[in-house]
């Protein structure tokens, strides 16, 4: 079986510096990142760059060609790392991605809600046990300059950031809307966010803009950051949200309903905590157990890490 290689653009700076890896398309239906990384490849000038830049617009090409989150082996790439060089297409893709992550000094992984969800713009990271790595990740996430900064459980397995954690490579991820669209605002925010991080890491000259960060939350509880298990659908049917993305919601407030095809049998889904509606299902057909939304608990405006 031939080795799977990711389609990557390498940009070598004229001056020495760190190696930064930026990836998109870990899931095949997340388009803002793909477009943003292609723009970055055209915009970054090697004469101004210190260090090296590796850009991978579409990590999961097999899933992208299907127009779905996963490839035809039905494995979620973000649960399969570090993968296997002799495995299925997703396992081989995970192996190739993991090799790139281990070779980097810093890592940014760009996502969105895909075809079924929309996510309020955020930059996140794992709460790494090494305080030096964690401090760099906090700086990177702040510099990315999206409204939410979210630190979560570092023990979750299978993810790109799990590989970075084990290799002690400071890493962040970002989310920006989704719903199967390619938001022009999201593409622009991703291009600018990556450039801001490069300024923060002294890879580019420039000044960081005024902070747009409004919520900083660090949640050390087990499985925090695992969006797919939040507010599961109580039945298969038609989902109708009762809240809006980015709203504040109170514990017990109606998040939405799931009904049968006639709309006669209606099951309510209520918020399990108070906070910001961070993610919301936008694809109306749901299967029992599907995540319908994520609430960022106790999101205090301009709060400190952990606030």
Secondary structure, 3 states (H helix, E strand, C coil): CCCCCCCCEEEECCEEEEEEEEECCCCCCCHHHHHHHHHHHHHCCCCCCEEEEEEECCCCHHHHHHCCCCCCCCCCHHHCCCCCCCCCHHHHHHHHHHHHHHCCCEEEEECCCCCCEEEEEEEEEECCCCHHHHHHHHHHHHHHCCCEEEEECCCCCCCHHHHHHHHCCEEEEEEEEECCCCCHHHHHHHHHHHHHHHHHCCCCCCCCCCCCCCEEEECCCCCCCCHHHCCECCCCEEEEECCCCCCEECCCCEEEEEECCCCCCEEEEECCCCEEEEEEECCCEECCCCECEEEEECCCECCCCCC
